[in-house]
């Protein structure tokens, strides 16, 4: 949360809700209450911006599968915008692996 600009925006298309401000983002359903477990991240770029492929652990198959692509807008050293695209297919579009082994 400390990396978010005070007026940062978080959105997750196609959901119409979006949140502006560090405090509102922290209190939203978008942010886990505890440290997220079972996630891995790989960096990439989208439209010239920093992006992360997010993988979630499938415990039944013991493999990390694509979950979403998060694109970050930066202002100086702070994150001013996060757009989370909840389409696992985007992982392949950006050349990231289809699965990760633990």
C-alpha positions in Angstrom: 0.0 0.0 0.0 2.9 2.3 0.7 3.8 2.3 -3.0 0.4 3.7 -4.0 0.0 7.4 -4.7 -2.5 9.0 -2.3 -4.9 9.6 -5.3 -4.2 6.2 -7.0 -7.0 4.5 -9.0 -7.7 0.8 -9.0 -10.1 -0.7 -11.6 -10.9 -4.2 -12.9 -12.7 -4.2 -16.2 -15.4 -5.3 -17.0 -16.6 -4.6 -13.4 -18.0 -1.1 -13.3 -16.7 -0.3 -9.7 -13.4 1.4 -9.4 -11.7 2.9 -6.4 -9.7 6.1 -6.0 -7.4 6.9 -3.1 -5.1 4.7 -1.1 -7.5 4.4 1.8 -10.5 3.4 -0.4 -8.4 0.9 -2.3 -7.1 -0.6 1.0 -10.7 -0.9 2.3 -12.2 -2.4 -0.9 -12.8 -6.1 -1.7 -10.0 -5.9 -4.2 -7.3 -6.0 -1.5 -6.9 -9.2 0.6 -7.0 -8.6 4.4 -3.9 -10.8 4.9 -0.9 -11.4 2.9 -2.0 -13.1 -0.3 -0.9 -16.7 -0.5 -0.8 -19.1 -3.4 0.1 -16.3 -5.9 3.2 -15.9 -8.1 4.0 -12.9 -10.4 6.0 -12.5 -13.6 6.8 -9.1 -14.9 6.1 -8.0 -18.5 5.2 -4.7 -20.2 1.8 -3.6 -21.7 1.5 -0.4 -23.8 5.0 0.5 -22.5 3.9 0.2 -18.9 5.0 -2.1 -16.1 2.7 -5.1 -15.9 2.5 -8.4 -13.9 1.1 -11.7 -14.9 -0.6 -13.1 -11.8 -0.7 -16.9 -11.3 -2.8 -18.6 -8.7 -1.9 -22.0 -7.2 -4.2 -24.9 -8.2 -3.6 -27.1 -5.1 -5.4 -30.1 -6.7 -2.9 -30.1 -9.6 0.0 -28.6 -7.8 0.6 -26.0 -10.5 0.2 -22.2 -10.8 -2.3 -21.2 -13.4 -3.0 -17.8 -15.0 -5.3 -15.6 -13.1 -5.0 -12.0 -14.5 -2.8 -9.3 -15.9 -2.2 -6.2 -13.8 -1.0 -3.0 -15.6 0.5 -0.2 -13.5 0.7 3.5 -14.3 3.5 5.2 -12.5 4.0 8.8 -11.3 7.6 9.1 -10.2 8.3 6.2 -7.9 4.6 5.8 -6.9 1.9 3.7 -8.5 -0.8 6.0 -9.7 -3.1 3.5 -11.4 -3.7 -0.3 -11.3 -5.9 -1.9 -13.9 -6.4 -5.6 -13.3 -7.6 -7.5 -16.4 -9.3 -10.7 -15.1 -8.8 -12.6 -18.3 -6.3 -15.5 -17.9 -5.9 -15.7 -21.7 -4.0 -12.4 -21.6 -1.1 -14.3 -20.0 -0.4 -16.0 -23.3 -0.9 -12.8 -25.4 2.0 -11.2 -23.5 4.3 -14.2 -24.0 4.2 -15.5 -20.4 4.1 -19.2 -19.6 0.8 -21.0 -19.5 1.6 -22.5 -16.1 4.3 -22.3 -13.4 5.6 -25.2 -11.3 6.0 -24.7 -7.5 
